Amino acid sequence: MEELESKDMSIKPVLFFGYDIVMSFVSAFVAFIVSYQAYRAHTITRKKSFLALELGFIFTGIGLLADSILSYAAIASRIPHFFGVGYLAYFISTAIGYALILGSYIIDRVMMEEAVPAMVPIARYGSLPESILLILIGVVMIQSMINLLMDRSLDKLLIAAAFTSIFLSHLCFMIQALAFASLLVIGQILRFIGFMMFAVFIIRVVRAG
């Protein structure tokens, strides 16, 4: 549990707490928007990969929202334990979300359809949990790069860029947990950019349908 409570005041400057909470809340909001757009894409295309994507972003949004709320509660109540509980909820939800996203690729391959890449969502600050999430998103990022090489379309480019941005955000969070707290700012921005790219991609799919 010590690893999951790395968001401690002694590790991360106090000035970052408000920024962290706000960005997590905003990212959660974007995740729910992407999930809704994935739902619309699923109703139009009937592809199960979009259903997996929808559920993946729901789990991600719930995790981020829980983390931001509990982080605020930790500061307001002066009970640091809430930081660990919030991050644990975030980590579990994000891991499930990534698993669902990986599953969307498998579904597309099994059904032998034209791949409409799936997506992913977000991350945080324990070195061990972040390294696990980094590996998971790394696998998805590599697959998206392969898809881009096979089909150099704008949609594939958006997906590859989004996964790369999220991968880099996890890398920043992992390093931040070990040493450089300032990387939190960069990581949050990269994650937000990745989410927005996913939103643009799914909106394009919905409009095309």
C-alpha positions as CSV (number, residue, x, y, z in Angstrom):
1,M,0.0,0.0,0.0
2,E,3.0,2.3,0.5
3,E,3.6,2.2,-3.3
4,L,0.0,3.3,-3.8
5,E,0.3,6.2,-1.4
6,S,3.2,7.8,-3.3
7,K,1.0,10.9,-3.8
8,D,2.3,12.1,-0.5
9,M,2.9,15.7,0.4
10,S,6.5,14.9,1.1
11,I,7.0,13.7,-2.5
12,K,4.9,16.0,-4.5
13,P,4.9,19.7,-4.0
14,V,1.7,21.1,-2.6
15,L,1.2,23.4,-5.6
16,F,0.6,20.3,-7.8
17,F,-2.3,18.9,-5.8
18,G,-4.9,21.3,-7.1
19,Y,-3.6,20.9,-10.7
20,D,-3.6,17.2,-10.3
21,I,-7.2,17.0,-9.1
22,V,-8.5,19.4,-11.7
23,M,-6.8,17.6,-14.6
24,S,-8.0,14.2,-13.4
25,F,-11.5,15.5,-13.2
26,V,-11.3,17.0,-16.7
27,S,-9.8,13.8,-18.1
28,A,-12.6,11.8,-16.5
29,F,-15.1,14.1,-18.2
30,V,-13.4,13.6,-21.5
31,A,-13.3,9.8,-20.9
32,F,-17.1,9.7,-20.4
33,I,-17.6,11.8,-23.6
34,V,-15.4,9.4,-25.6
35,S,-17.3,6.4,-24.0
36,Y,-20.6,8.0,-25.2
37,Q,-19.2,8.5,-28.7
38,A,-18.0,4.9,-28.7
39,Y,-21.5,3.9,-27.8
40,R,-22.9,5.8,-30.8
41,A,-20.2,4.3,-33.0
42,H,-21.3,0.8,-31.8
43,T,-24.9,1.5,-32.6
44,I,-24.0,2.6,-36.1
45,T,-21.3,0.1,-37.0
46,R,-22.4,-2.8,-34.8
47,K,-18.8,-3.6,-34.2
48,K,-18.1,-5.3,-30.8
49,S,-14.8,-3.6,-30.7
50,F,-16.5,-0.3,-30.1
51,L,-18.5,-1.9,-27.2
52,A,-15.2,-3.0,-25.6
53,L,-13.9,0.5,-26.2
54,E,-17.0,2.1,-24.6
55,L,-16.7,-0.1,-21.5
56,G,-12.9,0.6,-21.3
57,F,-13.4,4.4,-21.2
58,I,-16.2,4.0,-18.7
59,F,-13.9,2.2,-16.3
60,T,-11.2,4.7,-17.0
61,G,-13.5,7.7,-16.3
62,I,-14.8,6.1,-13.1
63,G,-11.2,5.5,-11.9
64,L,-10.1,9.1,-12.6
65,L,-13.2,10.5,-11.1
66,A,-12.8,8.5,-7.9
67,D,-9.2,9.4,-7.6
68,S,-9.8,13.2,-8.0
69,I,-12.7,13.1,-5.5
70,L,-10.7,11.1,-2.9
71,S,-7.6,13.3,-3.4
72,Y,-9.7,16.3,-2.7
73,A,-11.2,14.5,0.4
74,A,-7.6,13.7,1.5
75,I,-6.7,17.4,1.4
76,A,-10.0,18.7,2.9
77,S,-10.0,16.1,5.7
78,R,-6.2,16.0,6.2
79,I,-6.4,12.2,5.9
80,P,-3.5,11.1,3.5
81,H,-4.8,7.5,3.4
82,F,-7.5,8.7,0.9
83,F,-4.7,9.3,-1.6
84,G,-3.8,5.6,-1.6
85,V,-7.4,4.5,-1.8
86,G,-8.1,6.8,-4.7
87,Y,-5.0,5.8,-6.6
88,L,-5.8,2.1,-6.0
89,A,-9.3,2.6,-7.5
90,Y,-7.8,4.5,-10.4
91,F,-5.2,1.8,-11.0
92,I,-7.6,-1.1,-11.0
93,S,-10.1,0.7,-13.2
94,T,-7.4,1.7,-15.7
95,A,-6.0,-1.8,-15.9
96,I,-9.5,-3.1,-16.6
97,G,-10.0,-0.4,-19.2
98,Y,-6.7,-1.3,-21.0
99,A,-7.6,-5.0,-20.9
100,L,-10.9,-4.2,-22.7
101,I,-9.1,-2.1,-25.2
102,L,-6.6,-4.9,-26.0
103,G,-9.7,-7.1,-26.2
104,S,-11.1,-4.8,-28.9
105,Y,-8.1,-5.5,-31.1
106,I,-8.6,-9.3,-30.6
107,I,-12.3,-9.1,-31.4
108,D,-11.5,-7.3,-34.7
109,R,-8.9,-9.9,-35.6
110,V,-11.1,-12.9,-34.8
111,M,-14.0,-11.5,-36.7
112,M,-11.6,-10.7,-39.6
113,E,-13.2,-7.2,-40.1
114,E,-11.4,-4.1,-41.3
115,A,-9.8,-2.9,-38.1
116,V,-11.2,0.2,-36.6
117,P,-8.6,0.7,-33.9
118,A,-9.7,0.9,-30.4
119,M,-8.4,3.3,-27.8
120,V,-7.3,3.9,-24.3
121,P,-7.4,6.2,-21.7
122,I,-5.1,7.4,-18.6
123,A,-2.6,7.0,-15.7
124,R,-0.8,8.0,-12.3
125,Y,1.9,7.9,-9.7
126,G,3.2,4.8,-8.1
127,S,6.3,3.5,-9.8
128,L,5.3,-0.2,-9.8
129,P,1.6,0.3,-10.9
130,E,2.7,2.8,-13.5
131,S,5.3,0.4,-14.9
132,I,2.5,-2.2,-15.3
133,L,0.2,0.3,-17.0
134,L,3.2,1.4,-19.2
135,I,3.7,-2.1,-20.4
136,L,0.0,-2.6,-21.2
137,I,-0.3,0.7,-23.1
138,G,3.0,0.0,-24.8
139,V,1.6,-3.2,-26.3
140,V,-1.5,-1.3,-27.6
141,M,0.7,1.5,-28.9
142,I,2.9,-1.0,-30.9
143,Q,-0.2,-2.6,-32.4
144,S,-1.5,0.9,-33.4
145,M,1.8,1.6,-35.1
146,I,1.6,-1.7,-37.0
147,N,-1.9,-0.8,-38.1
148,L,-0.7,2.7,-39.3
149,L,2.1,1.1,-41.4
150,M,-0.5,-1.2,-43.0
151,D,-3.0,1.6,-43.6
152,R,-1.7,5.1,-43.6
153,S,-5.1,6.8,-43.1
154,L,-5.9,9.8,-41.0
155,D,-7.9,7.7,-38.5
156,K,-4.9,5.3,-38.0
157,L,-2.7,8.3,-37.5
158,L,-5.0,9.8,-34.9
159,I,-5.1,6.5,-33.0
160,A,-1.3,5.9,-33.1
161,A,-0.7,9.5,-32.0
162,A,-3.2,9.1,-29.2
163,F,-1.6,5.9,-27.9
164,T,1.8,7.4,-28.1
165,S,0.7,10.5,-26.2
166,I,-0.8,8.3,-23.4
167,F,2.3,6.0,-23.4
168,L,4.5,9.1,-22.8
169,S,2.1,10.3,-20.1
170,H,2.5,7.0,-18.2
171,L,6.3,7.2,-18.6
172,C,6.2,10.7,-17.1
173,F,4.0,9.5,-14.2
174,M,6.4,6.6,-13.5
175,I,9.5,8.8,-13.5
176,Q,7.7,11.4,-11.4
177,A,6.9,8.7,-8.8
178,L,10.6,7.9,-8.6
179,A,12.2,11.4,-8.7
180,F,10.9,14.3,-10.7
181,A,7.6,15.7,-9.4
182,S,7.5,18.3,-12.1
183,L,6.9,15.6,-14.7
184,L,3.3,15.4,-13.3
185,V,2.4,18.5,-15.2
186,I,3.7,17.2,-18.5
187,G,2.1,13.8,-18.0
188,Q,-1.3,15.2,-17.3
189,I,-1.2,17.3,-20.4
190,L,0.0,14.4,-22.6
191,R,-2.9,12.2,-21.2
192,F,-5.4,15.0,-22.0
193,I,-4.1,15.4,-25.5
194,G,-4.3,11.6,-26.1
195,F,-7.9,11.6,-24.9
196,M,-8.9,14.4,-27.2
197,M,-7.3,12.6,-30.1
198,F,-9.5,9.6,-29.3
199,A,-12.6,11.8,-29.1
200,V,-11.8,13.3,-32.6
201,F,-11.3,9.8,-34.1
202,I,-14.6,8.5,-32.7
203,I,-16.5,11.6,-33.7
204,R,-15.2,11.1,-37.3
205,V,-16.4,7.5,-37.2
206,V,-19.9,8.5,-36.0
207,R,-20.2,11.2,-38.6
208,A,-19.0,8.9,-41.4
209,G,-21.7,6.4,-40.3
